[in-house]
Amino acid sequence: MSQATPRIAPLAPPYPPEIQAQFDRIMRGAPPLLLFRVMAGHSRAWDKFRAGGLLDPGPLSLREREIVIDRTCALNKCEYEWGVHVAVFAGPARLTEDEVRATVEGDATSPCWSPGEQALIAAVDALHHHATFTDAEFAALAAHYDEAQILEVMLLCGVYRTVSYLANGLRLPLEEKAARFPAPL
């Protein structure tokens, strides 16, 4: 990112006990992400932000969820959130290096994706570019996913577009242990 510090100052430790307990719950012992520290400094924004979480077990597999999140963040040029998710979830989601790269540089026709994953990528791209699906795009998605899963895809795209707006708009410096966008081939 172009700035060394975010545009809105993050909370500094020691954190108020309630905030520390929330960080502990979310981060499971790791230091809180900079995005969380910025948001937590503003109670209404922090409460609304935490209420939008979709990282619990839902109707999509971990792999499917991460493909949607990574592609959404990549399309929004949000290296901050993309990098956090790749660093934390790419391994457990069994995303290969080629698949991680394809979330940034590929598209729905990239050969690394299964037919169902191609439908996910196409759906994310459609929502990003048009904020809707054509009948054909919806039918392609519905051929692989049920109604609850399709709603989850749309929710994830919306939430992570918002997260991308926050991270990009705040000019958050990249987290030290986060992945970086792949260098062009």
ABEGO torsion letter per residue (X at the ends): XABABBABBBBBOBBBAAAAAAAAAAAGGBBBBAAAAAAAABAAAAAAAAAABAABBBABBAAAAAAAAAAAAAAAGBAAAAAAAAAAAAAAAGBBAAAAAAAAABBAABAABBAAAAAAAAAAAAAAAAGBBBAAAAAAAAAABBAAAAAAAAAAAAAAAAAAAAAAAAGBBBBAABBBBBBBX
